[in-house]
Amino acid sequence: MSAQDNARLAREVYEAFNEGDFERILEHVSEDLEVLSVAYGQTFRGPEGLRQFYGGWRAMAPDDGHVEVSAQLPSEEGVTNENIFRGTHTGPLPTPTGAIAATGQSFELPFVEVWRFREGKIASIHGYHDSGTLMQQLGIGPPSEA
């Protein structure tokens, strides 16, 4: 696929995420997909792993969670997506140490995902986000110093 096709596909996947349409997302992933959450030190595998990973984010803001693509750096091998996930924490947020109950707080989480493609399908996603900033916004972490 061309660099432009890869960028377009990424935007389509994020739009499907915004709509909660996981079946549409899974059409574009390889059976041996690897999803690495760098902040949480977790790896998810295959289409069901992606459903679990993205589903956790969707569950934390089921009513208004929305990903906005800020910038993309596409190539023929993949695409790097710089995004902002905004919403209200009204559902559980899964973490490696257990779910964080809804706080009702609004959040704005910048994150980056590096996608690699193989044979027209997403073969790997490496995700980077600042969990400390997210916890502060949810009223869980220590306050930031000005």
Backbone as CSV, one residue per row, in Angstrom:
resi,resn,N_x,N_y,N_z,CA_x,CA_y,CA_z,C_x,C_y,C_z
1,MET,0.844,-1.185,0.000,0.000,0.000,0.000,0.886,1.243,0.000
2,SER,0.345,2.312,-0.524,1.096,3.557,-0.559,1.052,4.229,0.806
3,ALA,1.919,5.190,1.005,1.937,5.951,2.255,0.583,6.622,2.484
4,GLN,-0.003,7.164,1.423,-1.301,7.833,1.549,-2.399,6.846,1.913
5,ASP,-2.344,5.633,1.344,-3.324,4.594,1.690,-3.212,4.220,3.165
6,ASN,-1.986,4.114,3.660,-1.781,3.771,5.066,-2.325,4.854,5.989
7,ALA,-2.104,6.111,5.647,-2.630,7.219,6.456,-4.157,7.211,6.434
8,ARG,-4.715,6.988,5.268,-6.178,6.952,5.128,-6.775,5.803,5.945
9,LEU,-6.139,4.636,5.900,-6.620,3.488,6.662,-6.577,3.770,8.163
10,ALA,-5.514,4.404,8.628,-5.420,4.734,10.053,-6.564,5.656,10.463
11,ARG,-6.845,6.658,9.654,-7.960,7.561,9.980,-9.288,6.809,9.999
12,GLU,-9.450,5.853,9.088,-10.671,5.052,9.056,-10.802,4.209,10.332
13,VAL,-9.698,3.633,10.779,-9.727,2.826,12.006,-10.079,3.689,13.206
14,TYR,-9.491,4.872,13.311,-9.816,5.756,14.443,-11.275,6.211,14.382
15,GLU,-11.792,6.429,13.192,-13.203,6.803,13.073,-14.088,5.645,13.528
16,ALA,-13.718,4.417,13.152,-14.471,3.246,13.617,-14.388,3.127,15.136
17,PHE,-13.228,3.431,15.717,-13.094,3.443,17.180,-14.080,4.439,17.783
18,ASN,-14.120,5.634,17.212,-15.021,6.672,17.723,-16.478,6.225,17.682
19,GLU,-16.811,5.419,16.700,-18.180,4.917,16.547,-18.420,3.628,17.329
20,GLY,-17.357,3.081,17.943,-17.480,1.821,18.666,-17.661,0.625,17.753
21,ASP,-17.231,0.748,16.490,-17.414,-0.300,15.489,-16.152,-1.166,15.405
22,PHE,-16.018,-2.092,16.341,-14.818,-2.916,16.397,-14.753,-3.920,15.258
23,GLU,-15.889,-4.349,14.743,-15.864,-5.279,13.609,-15.185,-4.636,12.405
24,ARG,-15.467,-3.367,12.179,-14.830,-2.650,11.062,-13.332,-2.525,11.290
25,ILE,-12.920,-2.298,12.522,-11.484,-2.206,12.837,-10.808,-3.543,12.554
26,LEU,-11.421,-4.623,13.022,-10.789,-5.943,12.939,-10.629,-6.435,11.508
27,GLU,-11.382,-5.874,10.573,-11.213,-6.225,9.155,-9.818,-5.875,8.650
28,HIS,-9.145,-4.958,9.347,-7.879,-4.414,8.855,-6.658,-4.926,9.609
29,VAL,-6.814,-5.939,10.460,-5.676,-6.409,11.245,-5.300,-7.833,10.865
30,SER,-4.022,-8.132,10.992,-3.541,-9.483,10.696,-3.870,-10.409,11.866
31,GLU,-3.949,-11.686,11.568,-4.265,-12.677,12.606,-3.188,-12.729,13.684
32,ASP,-1.940,-12.396,13.314,-0.849,-12.442,14.293,-0.450,-11.038,14.773
33,LEU,-1.389,-10.118,14.735,-1.159,-8.750,15.201,-0.541,-8.736,16.594
34,GLU,0.398,-7.814,16.801,0.965,-7.577,18.127,0.715,-6.120,18.497
35,VAL,0.077,-5.914,19.648,-0.164,-4.570,20.168,0.636,-4.433,21.450
36,LEU,1.535,-3.457,21.486,2.363,-3.204,22.658,1.939,-1.887,23.287
37,SER,1.498,-1.941,24.538,1.216,-0.736,25.315,2.456,-0.439,26.133
38,VAL,3.253,0.510,25.667,4.530,0.800,26.304,4.323,1.309,27.729
39,ALA,3.375,2.206,27.948,3.158,2.784,29.274,2.786,1.730,30.307
40,TYR,2.005,0.751,29.895,1.547,-0.279,30.829,2.387,-1.552,30.769
41,GLY,3.326,-1.628,29.818,4.166,-2.810,29.706,3.379,-4.064,29.369
42,GLN,2.342,-3.909,28.561,1.487,-5.035,28.205,1.550,-5.295,26.709
43,THR,1.414,-6.566,26.330,1.330,-6.956,24.935,0.023,-7.703,24.732
44,PHE,-0.665,-7.349,23.662,-1.932,-7.981,23.282,-1.714,-8.605,21.910
45,ARG,-2.323,-9.766,21.675,-2.069,-10.482,20.429,-3.355,-10.780,19.669
46,GLY,-3.245,-10.655,18.348,-4.339,-11.016,17.453,-5.502,-10.044,17.493
47,PRO,-6.508,-10.307,16.672,-7.687,-9.443,16.630,-8.369,-9.306,17.991
48,GLU,-8.456,-10.393,18.744,-9.109,-10.296,20.058,-8.273,-9.484,21.033
49,GLY,-6.960,-9.538,20.879,-6.090,-8.696,21.706,-6.325,-7.213,21.430
50,LEU,-6.497,-6.883,20.139,-6.781,-5.489,19.797,-8.149,-5.072,20.319
51,ARG,-9.119,-5.975,20.235,-10.441,-5.684,20.768,-10.347,-5.401,22.272
52,GLN,-9.537,-6.184,22.973,-9.366,-5.991,24.417,-8.675,-4.642,24.696
53,PHE,-7.607,-4.352,23.958,-6.847,-3.117,24.177,-7.693,-1.888,23.862
54,TYR,-8.211,-1.806,22.634,-9.030,-0.652,22.265,-10.339,-0.622,23.048
55,GLY,-10.876,-1.805,23.348,-12.118,-1.878,24.108,-11.980,-1.289,25.494
56,GLY,-10.817,-1.461,26.104,-10.576,-0.873,27.418,-10.621,0.641,27.386
57,TRP,-10.017,1.219,26.360,-10.043,2.684,26.218,-11.458,3.167,25.924
58,ARG,-12.145,2.442,25.077,-13.516,2.829,24.721,-14.431,2.733,25.948
59,ALA,-14.202,1.714,26.801,-15.040,1.503,27.979,-14.900,2.622,28.995
60,MET,-13.748,3.275,29.047,-13.559,4.328,30.050,-14.359,5.586,29.728
61,ALA,-14.694,5.783,28.474,-15.461,6.969,28.057,-16.481,6.544,27.010
62,PRO,-17.444,5.691,27.395,-18.346,5.112,26.400,-19.285,6.113,25.730
63,ASP,-19.571,7.214,26.395,-20.546,8.164,25.854,-19.925,9.222,24.949
64,ASP,-18.720,9.686,25.308,-18.159,10.800,24.543,-16.684,10.626,24.177
65,GLY,-16.114,9.438,24.390,-14.713,9.218,24.034,-14.492,9.398,22.543
66,HIS,-13.474,10.157,22.199,-13.250,10.511,20.799,-11.756,10.693,20.544
67,VAL,-11.248,10.015,19.527,-9.855,10.183,19.108,-9.808,11.169,17.957
68,GLU,-8.933,12.134,18.092,-8.668,13.096,17.017,-7.239,12.891,16.542
69,VAL,-7.057,12.681,15.251,-5.721,12.541,14.678,-5.138,13.933,14.508
70,SER,-4.017,14.191,15.190,-3.366,15.504,15.128,-2.367,15.596,13.981
71,ALA,-1.625,14.509,13.785,-0.596,14.496,12.739,-0.300,13.051,12.385
72,GLN,0.169,12.852,11.167,0.561,11.522,10.719,1.868,11.607,9.951
73,LEU,2.664,10.563,10.101,3.887,10.418,9.324,3.809,9.054,8.638
74,PRO,3.211,9.021,7.439,3.015,7.735,6.762,4.207,7.346,5.896
75,SER,4.352,6.049,5.713,5.322,5.500,4.767,4.667,4.281,4.116
76,GLU,5.366,3.642,3.215,4.824,2.441,2.584,4.811,1.258,3.548
77,GLU,5.604,1.329,4.623,5.673,0.239,5.598,4.708,0.421,6.758
78,GLY,4.256,1.648,6.994,3.395,1.898,8.140,3.042,3.363,8.276
79,VAL,2.610,3.719,9.479,2.251,5.103,9.729,2.392,5.379,11.227
80,THR,2.930,6.546,11.538,2.977,7.018,12.915,1.860,8.031,13.072
81,ASN,1.017,7.789,14.075,-0.163,8.628,14.318,-0.002,9.364,15.639
82,GLU,-0.085,10.679,15.587,-0.101,11.491,16.799,-1.549,11.905,17.016
83,ASN,-2.082,11.596,18.208,-3.511,11.741,18.454,-3.794,12.383,19.803
84,ILE,-5.059,12.747,19.989,-5.567,13.174,21.292,-6.853,12.407,21.535
85,PHE,-6.924,11.750,22.684,-8.132,11.041,23.102,-8.802,11.901,24.167
86,ARG,-10.025,12.331,23.883,-10.768,13.195,24.799,-12.052,12.499,25.222
87,GLY,-12.493,12.818,26.421,-13.763,12.278,26.864,-13.986,12.523,28.341
88,THR,-14.989,11.828,28.869,-15.321,11.889,30.285,-15.224,10.477,30.831
89,HIS,-14.507,10.325,31.927,-14.248,9.014,32.517,-15.491,8.534,33.263
90,THR,-16.396,7.882,32.523,-17.651,7.400,33.100,-17.725,5.885,33.179
91,GLY,-16.667,5.208,32.756,-16.625,3.757,32.819,-15.287,3.298,33.366
92,PRO,-15.142,2.001,33.639,-13.888,1.500,34.207,-12.732,1.607,33.210
93,LEU,-11.561,1.949,33.737,-10.340,2.000,32.929,-9.465,0.824,33.332
94,PRO,-9.322,-0.182,32.446,-8.470,-1.320,32.801,-7.002,-0.921,32.828
95,THR,-6.290,-1.379,33.846,-4.845,-1.194,33.942,-4.241,-2.533,34.367
96,PRO,-2.931,-2.674,34.275,-2.315,-3.945,34.685,-2.546,-4.279,36.166
97,THR,-2.822,-3.282,36.984,-3.026,-3.526,38.423,-4.500,-3.567,38.801
98,GLY,-5.384,-3.506,37.825,-6.814,-3.548,38.084,-7.519,-2.356,37.469
99,ALA,-8.824,-2.434,37.409,-9.619,-1.372,36.782,-9.724,-0.165,37.718
100,ILE,-9.683,1.020,37.120,-9.903,2.266,37.851,-11.350,2.661,37.626
101,ALA,-12.097,2.759,38.727,-13.520,3.094,38.654,-13.711,4.497,38.082
102,ALA,-14.852,4.698,37.473,-15.188,5.992,36.869,-15.054,7.117,37.888
103,THR,-14.461,8.222,37.432,-14.297,9.400,38.290,-15.222,10.537,37.877
104,GLY,-15.770,10.464,36.663,-16.596,11.549,36.153,-15.786,12.731,35.645
105,GLN,-14.462,12.615,35.671,-13.582,13.698,35.237,-13.390,13.687,33.717
106,SER,-13.292,14.863,33.150,-12.934,14.992,31.738,-11.433,14.793,31.602
107,PHE,-11.018,14.296,30.454,-9.589,14.094,30.206,-9.263,14.431,28.763
108,GLU,-8.000,14.699,28.545,-7.447,14.987,27.225,-6.075,14.340,27.195
109,LEU,-5.977,13.195,26.547,-4.765,12.388,26.582,-4.075,12.350,25.224
110,PRO,-2.943,13.052,25.090,-2.156,12.908,23.861,-1.518,11.515,23.845
111,PHE,-1.490,10.887,22.672,-0.819,9.600,22.552,-0.309,9.423,21.129
112,VAL,0.641,8.516,20.988,1.227,8.197,19.689,1.112,6.697,19.491
113,GLU,0.740,6.300,18.275,0.761,4.896,17.895,1.577,4.752,16.617
114,VAL,2.485,3.800,16.650,3.307,3.471,15.492,2.781,2.153,14.939
115,TRP,2.254,2.214,13.724,1.664,1.042,13.073,2.595,0.546,11.986
116,ARG,2.715,-0.781,11.893,3.437,-1.410,10.789,2.455,-2.323,10.058
117,PHE,2.581,-2.345,8.731,1.673,-3.123,7.894,2.410,-4.283,7.235
118,ARG,1.662,-5.344,6.980,2.162,-6.473,6.212,1.001,-6.978,5.362
119,GLU,1.232,-7.035,4.060,0.229,-7.524,3.105,-1.111,-6.797,3.265
120,GLY,-1.038,-5.478,3.443,-2.241,-4.649,3.500,-2.995,-4.690,4.812
121,LYS,-2.446,-5.359,5.827,-3.099,-5.455,7.134,-2.183,-4.868,8.207
122,ILE,-2.787,-4.413,9.303,-1.993,-3.909,10.421,-1.359,-5.109,11.113
123,ALA,-0.017,-5.130,11.160,0.720,-6.242,11.749,1.177,-5.934,13.168
124,SER,1.424,-4.654,13.466,1.810,-4.294,14.827,1.422,-2.854,15.122
125,ILE,1.117,-2.630,16.389,0.833,-1.293,16.908,1.629,-1.136,18.194
126,HIS,2.471,-0.109,18.239,3.172,0.233,19.472,2.598,1.557,19.947
127,GLY,1.965,1.533,21.134,1.280,2.709,21.647,2.022,3.346,22.805
128,TYR,2.095,4.671,22.779,2.786,5.449,23.799,1.844,6.531,24.319
129,HIS,1.614,6.531,25.627,0.838,7.611,26.239,1.415,7.904,27.618
130,ASP,1.102,9.075,28.137,1.593,9.513,29.437,0.543,9.181,30.485
131,SER,0.678,8.017,31.109,-0.327,7.587,32.084,-0.338,8.488,33.313
132,GLY,0.791,9.096,33.669,0.835,10.008,34.817,-0.061,11.221,34.615
133,THR,0.012,11.803,33.431,-0.840,12.950,33.124,-2.304,12.546,33.137
134,LEU,-2.610,11.371,32.602,-3.987,10.891,32.616,-4.485,10.754,34.057
135,MET,-3.683,10.148,34.922,-4.102,9.960,36.321,-4.343,11.301,37.014
136,GLN,-3.497,12.277,36.730,-3.710,13.621,37.305,-5.046,14.199,36.847
137,GLN,-5.343,14.052,35.560,-6.593,14.588,35.038,-7.806,13.892,35.639
138,LEU,-7.633,12.616,36.002,-8.732,11.875,36.592,-8.822,12.097,38.095
139,GLY,-7.873,12.897,38.652,-7.883,13.195,40.077,-7.299,12.081,40.920
140,ILE,-6.506,11.208,40.302,-5.952,10.057,41.003,-4.483,10.265,41.359
141,GLY,-3.725,10.872,40.498,-2.304,11.044,40.712,-2.008,12.297,41.500
142,PRO,-0.741,12.470,41.869,-0.361,13.687,42.579,-0.553,14.911,41.693
143,PRO,-0.897,16.041,42.282,-1.092,17.245,41.471,0.214,17.665,40.818
144,SER,0.075,18.237,39.630,1.274,18.723,38.940,1.748,20.005,39.597
145,GLU,3.053,20.223,39.536,3.627,21.438,40.107,3.687,22.499,39.028
146,ALA,3.311,23.689,39.376,3.289,24.788,38.405,4.649,25.412,38.271
